[in-house]
Amino acid sequence: MLEDVWLVTGASKGLGLGFATQLAKDGNTVIGLARESDELRLAGQNLAEISDSSYVIACDMGIDDSVTSAASQILESVSSIAGIIHNAGQIGPVVGMENVDQKQWENLIKVNLTSVQSLTNKLMPIMKHEKQTRITTISSGASLRSIEAWSAYCVSKAGLDMWTKCMAEEGAKYNISAIAFAPGIVDTGMQEDIRSANPEDFPAHKNFVDYHRNGDLTDAQSTANKMIPLITTHSMSQSGERFDIRNV
């Protein structure tokens, strides 16, 4: 039986890859999920070199059948998991609510929020064991305040914060904890997507261009490394809390 198995979604790049890499270096078995890509295949190779029991699964969190398939593969390969880092997410569509494409809006909600519930629900059979199982969701300042042209993202992150509280409440009887963790502004593909948005649709566009130009973005791997200790050791008494990397 595999011990200390961690699941990381959005593991092909950015923070997700940072989490997966550090967890593997710490001696854990890591299962990384992300959409099929050359980056995912390379991530799988690198993780296996660090920890030969680690591997990746191609999974699109916006497609129900893909999430179901990934969960089935995990259930068949391991009998317990130590934790899940729900890192997968997207920022677009970056456009006002009046003009946004409804299908794109709903797809972001599925990727950022409802897929978290779906995947966790399917993996509950291997989360109920004597050891504490730790769930982490990735929060954002957008969960606390509205940002023009980010309605879907803001709604998804606010919902994810509350999902975390609900999971903490209901998971306590199974020794399952859940925390939300805001990483700050990190130099990832999501930031590139923000800078690529149409300034006419996104009034705060210049701010994000300036963050990049001024060197205000933090490195993904170093940010992940700073977050990992709390992710992997938080107590049941901390379950349900929202943490900000600036205060850790």
C-alpha positions in Angstrom: 0.0 0.0 0.0 1.3 3.4 -0.9 1.8 5.8 2.0 1.6 9.6 2.1 -0.1 10.1 -1.2 -0.9 13.6 -2.2 -3.2 14.7 -5.0 -2.5 18.0 -6.8 -4.8 19.5 -9.5 -3.4 21.9 -12.1 -0.1 20.2 -11.6 1.5 20.8 -15.0 2.8 24.3 -14.4 2.9 27.3 -12.0 1.9 26.8 -8.4 0.5 23.3 -9.0 3.8 22.1 -10.4 5.6 23.8 -7.5 3.4 22.0 -4.9 3.8 18.7 -6.6 7.6 19.0 -6.9 8.1 20.0 -3.3 5.8 17.3 -2.0 7.7 14.7 -4.0 11.1 16.0 -2.7 9.7 15.7 0.8 9.3 12.0 0.2 5.6 11.8 -0.7 3.9 10.0 -3.6 2.3 12.6 -5.7 -0.5 12.2 -8.2 -0.7 15.2 -10.5 -3.8 16.1 -12.5 -4.0 18.6 -15.4 -5.2 18.8 -18.9 -3.3 16.8 -21.5 -0.3 18.7 -22.7 3.5 18.4 -23.3 3.9 20.3 -20.0 1.9 17.6 -18.1 4.0 14.8 -19.7 7.2 16.6 -18.7 5.9 17.2 -15.2 5.2 13.5 -14.9 8.7 12.6 -16.0 10.2 15.1 -13.5 8.0 13.9 -10.6 8.9 10.2 -11.3 12.6 11.1 -11.3 12.2 12.6 -7.8 9.7 10.0 -6.5 9.4 6.8 -8.6 5.9 6.1 -7.3 4.6 9.5 -8.4 2.7 10.0 -11.7 0.2 12.2 -13.5 -3.2 11.8 -15.0 -4.6 13.8 -17.8 -7.8 15.4 -16.6 -9.9 18.4 -17.7 -11.7 19.7 -14.6 -14.3 21.3 -16.8 -15.5 18.0 -18.2 -17.5 15.7 -15.9 -16.5 12.5 -17.6 -12.8 13.4 -17.3 -13.1 14.1 -13.6 -14.9 10.8 -13.2 -12.3 8.9 -15.1 -9.4 10.4 -13.1 -11.1 9.6 -9.8 -11.6 6.0 -10.9 -8.0 5.7 -11.8 -7.0 7.0 -8.4 -9.4 4.8 -6.5 -7.9 1.8 -8.4 -4.3 2.6 -7.6 -4.3 3.8 -4.0 -6.1 2.8 -0.8 -5.7 6.1 1.0 -4.6 9.7 0.4 -3.0 12.1 2.9 -4.4 15.2 1.2 -5.6 17.1 -1.8 -4.5 20.5 -3.1 -7.3 21.9 -5.3 -5.1 24.2 -7.3 -6.6 24.0 -10.8 -8.3 27.1 -12.0 -8.8 29.7 -14.7 -9.3 33.4 -14.8 -11.2 34.0 -18.1 -13.6 35.2 -19.4 -12.4 38.6 -18.4 -15.3 40.7 -19.6 -18.2 42.6 -18.0 -21.3 40.7 -16.9 -23.5 42.4 -19.5 -21.4 41.1 -22.4 -19.9 37.8 -21.1 -20.5 34.6 -23.0 -22.8 32.5 -20.6 -21.2 29.2 -21.5 -17.7 30.5 -20.8 -19.0 32.0 -17.5 -20.5 28.7 -16.4 -17.4 26.7 -17.5 -15.2 28.8 -15.2 -17.5 28.1 -12.3 -17.3 24.4 -13.1 -13.5 24.3 -13.3 -12.9 26.6 -10.3 -15.7 25.4 -8.0 -18.0 22.6 -8.8 -15.3 20.2 -10.0 -13.7 20.6 -6.5 -16.9 19.2 -5.0 -17.2 16.5 -7.6 -13.6 15.2 -7.3 -13.6 15.3 -3.5 -16.9 13.5 -3.3 -15.7 10.7 -5.5 -12.5 10.3 -3.5 -14.2 10.2 -0.1 -13.8 6.4 0.3 -10.0 6.8 0.5 -10.1 9.9 2.7 -11.7 8.3 5.7 -8.9 6.7 7.7 -7.2 7.1 11.1 -4.7 9.7 9.9 -5.9 13.3 9.3 -6.6 14.0 5.7 -5.8 17.5 4.7 -7.6 19.4 1.9 -6.4 22.8 0.7 -8.2 25.1 -1.7 -6.5 28.1 -3.4 -8.2 31.3 -2.4 -7.7 34.9 -3.7 -8.3 38.5 -2.8 -11.1 38.2 -5.4 -13.0 36.0 -3.0 -13.3 39.0 -0.7 -14.0 41.9 -3.1 -15.6 42.4 -6.4 -13.4 43.2 -9.4 -15.0 44.6 -12.6 -14.8 42.0 -15.5 -13.9 39.2 -13.1 -17.5 38.2 -12.0 -17.1 34.5 -12.7 -13.7 34.3 -11.0 -14.8 36.3 -8.0 -18.0 34.2 -7.6 -16.0 31.0 -7.9 -13.4 32.0 -5.3 -16.0 33.3 -2.9 -17.9 30.0 -3.3 -14.7 28.0 -2.9 -14.0 29.7 0.5 -17.4 28.7 1.7 -17.1 25.2 0.3 -13.9 24.9 2.4 -15.8 25.9 5.5 -18.5 23.4 4.8 -16.0 20.7 4.1 -14.3 21.5 7.4 -17.6 21.3 9.2 -18.7 18.0 7.7 -15.3 16.4 7.4 -14.5 16.8 11.1 -16.2 13.5 12.0 -14.0 11.7 9.6 -10.7 13.5 10.6 -10.8 15.4 7.4 -9.6 19.1 7.5 -10.0 21.8 4.9 -8.3 25.2 4.7 -8.3 28.0 2.1 -4.9 29.5 1.3 -4.4 32.8 -0.7 -0.9 32.8 -2.4 -0.8 36.5 -3.4 0.2 37.6 -6.9 2.4 34.8 -8.4 4.1 34.8 -11.7 2.0 32.1 -13.4 0.2 31.5 -16.7 -2.9 33.0 -15.1 -1.1 36.4 -14.7 -0.2 36.1 -18.4 -3.9 35.6 -19.3 -4.8 38.7 -17.2 -2.2 40.8 -19.1 -3.5 39.5 -22.4 -7.1 40.6 -21.6 -8.6 43.5 -23.6 -8.0 46.7 -21.6 -11.3 48.0 -22.9 -13.0 45.1 -21.1 -10.9 45.2 -18.0 -10.4 48.6 -16.2 -7.7 47.3 -13.9 -5.6 45.9 -16.7 -2.8 48.5 -16.3 -2.3 47.4 -12.6 -1.5 43.9 -13.6 0.9 45.0 -16.4 2.6 47.1 -13.8 2.9 44.3 -11.3 4.8 42.3 -13.9 6.9 45.3 -15.1 7.8 46.3 -11.5 8.8 42.8 -10.4 6.0 42.5 -7.9 5.1 39.0 -8.9 6.5 36.2 -6.7 8.1 33.0 -8.1 5.8 30.0 -8.2 8.2 27.5 -6.8 9.3 29.6 -3.9 5.7 30.5 -3.1 4.7 26.9 -3.2 7.6 26.0 -0.9 6.4 28.6 1.6 2.8 27.3 1.5 3.6 23.5 1.8 4.4 23.4 5.6 0.9 24.7 6.5 -0.8 22.7 3.8 0.8 19.4 5.1 0.7 20.0 8.9 -2.3 22.2 9.7 -4.3 20.9 12.7 -7.9 20.0 13.0 -8.3 23.2 15.1 -7.2 25.3 12.1 -9.7 23.5 9.8 -12.1 25.9 8.1 -9.8 28.9 8.2 -8.6 31.1 5.4 -4.9 31.9 5.4 -3.0 34.6 3.5 0.6 34.0 2.5 1.4 37.6 3.6 0.6 36.6 7.2 2.3 33.2 7.3 
